[in-house]
Amino acid sequence: MDKTKEFYDVVIIGGGSAGLTAGIYCGRAKLNTLIIEKSLIGGLATYTNEVENYPGFPEKITGTELMNLFHKQAKKFGVKFKQTPVRAVNLTHERKTVETFRNIYEAKAVIIASGGKPRLTNAPNEEKFLYGKGISFCATCDAAANIDKTVMVVGNGDSAIEEGIFLTKFAKKVIVSVTRDVGNLKCHHAAKEEAFKNKKMEFIWNTRVHSFESKGEFLEKVILKNTKNDKLLSFKVDTCFLFIGYNPDTEIFKNIVNMTSDGYIPTNEKMETNIKGVYCVGDARNKSLRQISTAVNDGAIAGYYAEKYISENGNRTK
Ligand SMILES: Cc1cc2nc3c(=O)[nH]c(=O)nc-3n(C[C@H](O)[C@H](O)[C@H](O)COP(=O)(O)OP(=O)(O)OC[C@H]3O[C@@H](n4cnc5c(N)ncnc54)[C@H](O)[C@@H]3O)c2cc1C
């Protein structure tokens, strides 16, 4: 099958908060802009029931409502949308190509906004309690809902321990499930010292999640299994926070764009990757805080510099 060719100033891969913001900036700068989204427009934010920390919405807003507004604003500035996965890219030449099942899109600039997903334990019943039903991946987002409650943190790296310490400011107890032997955490030394001094934190060593349990809709218990003696341990918790890693959705850019060993794409302050005219924004980018507000920041900067790059380097299609 011969693929149809279309031409754009900018193609944005991923229609989450970062990609939509980049789209708003490119569209408003009168660039001929296409956003390609393989699944839900709005991305990961649409899984969040209540967004309480995005400025401008003191009465709370659901992730879907917020993303619908982003989408509407991008469409207002003439951004076009295609709902299909990007399968391959060729980014090294001045004219870059982005390939889907039926089409080849040629662009002067490409913005990678493909995000990622938090890693799961794959224990039984996990899917049932994801996103607002008791399993969380974001202490910044869900700590305030756990004042004086008992929570569990699964993980023992920097983010697990730092977020666990943060959660002690809200919860009455933070149980930490650690796969390693007593006293052995993978996080940096200062966090380890602080965590061991914190009276609200209780470490359950040599354990993995065996299952998530509840008689109702919301998570009630986490069952841990001791990996040394196979004993099952049951914990009543209000929320279980999983900090066992994050998988950036950057597989199709491997060996094309520079990335870290865990798949994040480094950029400079202009969101430029190592390839001229190729930008990376949002959760796929190598950075420390992954939030809607930081995705918006990245998208705005990339949109601004993509416009400058295109104006300086060639004719715009509009
Ligand atoms: C449970 C949870 C709760 C959260 N709560 C909050 C909160 O309250 N406040 C807050 O600020 N942040 C919150 N966050 C973080 C926030 O959701 C993310 O930081 C933000 O959505 C990242 O936006 P993004 O555009 O970079 O990525 P995403 O939203 O992940 O968007 C990337 C998009 O790219 C698409 N894509 C990937 N590969 C391809 C491809 N090959 N072709 C086409 N499309 C592709 C994906 O389908 C996806 O839609 C939360 C995160 C989680 C997991």
PDBQT file of the ligand as one rigid body, heavy atoms in Angstrom, charges set to zero:
ROOT
HETATM    1  C1  LIG A 401      -2.378   8.620  38.632  1.00  0.00    +0.000 C 
HETATM    2  C2  LIG A 401      -1.737   9.923  38.278  1.00  0.00    +0.000 A 
HETATM    3  C3  LIG A 401      -2.242  11.075  38.823  1.00  0.00    +0.000 A 
HETATM    4  C4  LIG A 401      -1.679  12.298  38.489  1.00  0.00    +0.000 A 
HETATM    5  N1  LIG A 401      -2.214  13.425  39.035  1.00  0.00    +0.000 NA
HETATM    6  C5  LIG A 401      -1.693  14.625  38.720  1.00  0.00    +0.000 A 
HETATM    7  C6  LIG A 401      -2.221  15.821  39.292  1.00  0.00    +0.000 A 
HETATM    8  O1  LIG A 401      -3.158  15.795  40.087  1.00  0.00    +0.000 OA
HETATM    9  N2  LIG A 401      -1.650  16.989  38.921  1.00  0.00    +0.000 N 
HETATM   10  C7  LIG A 401      -0.606  17.061  38.046  1.00  0.00    +0.000 A 
HETATM   11  O2  LIG A 401      -0.160  18.158  37.738  1.00  0.00    +0.000 OA
HETATM   12  N3  LIG A 401      -0.077  15.942  37.503  1.00  0.00    +0.000 NA
HETATM   13  C8  LIG A 401      -0.588  14.733  37.822  1.00  0.00    +0.000 A 
HETATM   14  N4  LIG A 401      -0.040  13.594  37.297  1.00  0.00    +0.000 N 
HETATM   15  C9  LIG A 401       1.071  13.711  36.332  1.00  0.00    +0.000 C 
HETATM   16  C10 LIG A 401       0.544  14.165  34.948  1.00  0.00    +0.000 C 
HETATM   17  O3  LIG A 401      -0.580  13.379  34.582  1.00  0.00    +0.000 OA
HETATM   18  C11 LIG A 401       1.631  14.013  33.892  1.00  0.00    +0.000 C 
HETATM   19  O4  LIG A 401       2.821  14.619  34.334  1.00  0.00    +0.000 OA
HETATM   20  C12 LIG A 401       1.220  14.684  32.575  1.00  0.00    +0.000 C 
HETATM   21  O5  LIG A 401      -0.057  14.238  32.180  1.00  0.00    +0.000 OA
HETATM   22  C13 LIG A 401       2.246  14.374  31.491  1.00  0.00    +0.000 C 
HETATM   23  O6  LIG A 401       1.805  14.885  30.275  1.00  0.00    +0.000 OA
HETATM   24  P1  LIG A 401       2.541  14.475  28.912  1.00  0.00    +0.000 P 
HETATM   25  O7  LIG A 401       1.811  15.209  27.847  1.00  0.00    +0.000 OA
HETATM   26  O8  LIG A 401       3.994  14.635  29.027  1.00  0.00    +0.000 OA
HETATM   27  O9  LIG A 401       2.327  12.907  28.778  1.00  0.00    +0.000 OA
HETATM   28  P2  LIG A 401       0.983  12.061  28.607  1.00  0.00    +0.000 P 
HETATM   29  O10 LIG A 401      -0.151  12.720  29.266  1.00  0.00    +0.000 OA
HETATM   30  O11 LIG A 401       1.366  10.679  28.992  1.00  0.00    +0.000 OA
HETATM   31  O12 LIG A 401       0.706  12.127  27.032  1.00  0.00    +0.000 OA
HETATM   32  C14 LIG A 401       1.495  11.454  26.107  1.00  0.00    +0.000 C 
HETATM   33  C15 LIG A 401       0.591  11.005  24.988  1.00  0.00    +0.000 C 
HETATM   34  O13 LIG A 401       1.387  10.513  23.911  1.00  0.00    +0.000 OA
HETATM   35  C16 LIG A 401       0.695   9.447  23.302  1.00  0.00    +0.000 C 
HETATM   36  N5  LIG A 401       1.665   8.642  22.556  1.00  0.00    +0.000 N 
HETATM   37  C17 LIG A 401       2.721   7.938  23.043  1.00  0.00    +0.000 A 
HETATM   38  N6  LIG A 401       3.374   7.314  22.042  1.00  0.00    +0.000 NA
HETATM   39  C18 LIG A 401       2.712   7.635  20.893  1.00  0.00    +0.000 A 
HETATM   40  C19 LIG A 401       2.877   7.260  19.529  1.00  0.00    +0.000 A 
HETATM   41  N7  LIG A 401       3.849   6.433  19.131  1.00  0.00    +0.000 N 
HETATM   42  N8  LIG A 401       2.006   7.746  18.617  1.00  0.00    +0.000 NA
HETATM   43  C20 LIG A 401       1.001   8.594  18.985  1.00  0.00    +0.000 A 
HETATM   44  N9  LIG A 401       0.781   8.951  20.274  1.00  0.00    +0.000 NA
HETATM   45  C21 LIG A 401       1.628   8.489  21.217  1.00  0.00    +0.000 A 
HETATM   46  C22 LIG A 401       0.068   8.705  24.473  1.00  0.00    +0.000 C 
HETATM   47  O14 LIG A 401      -1.041   7.926  24.058  1.00  0.00    +0.000 OA
HETATM   48  C23 LIG A 401      -0.330   9.855  25.399  1.00  0.00    +0.000 C 
HETATM   49  O15 LIG A 401      -1.676  10.236  25.225  1.00  0.00    +0.000 OA
HETATM   50  C24 LIG A 401      -0.574  12.357  37.613  1.00  0.00    +0.000 A 
HETATM   51  C25 LIG A 401      -0.053  11.179  37.073  1.00  0.00    +0.000 A 
HETATM   52  C26 LIG A 401      -0.620   9.961  37.403  1.00  0.00    +0.000 A 
HETATM   53  C27 LIG A 401      -0.071   8.699  36.817  1.00  0.00    +0.000 C 
ENDROOT
TORSDOF 0
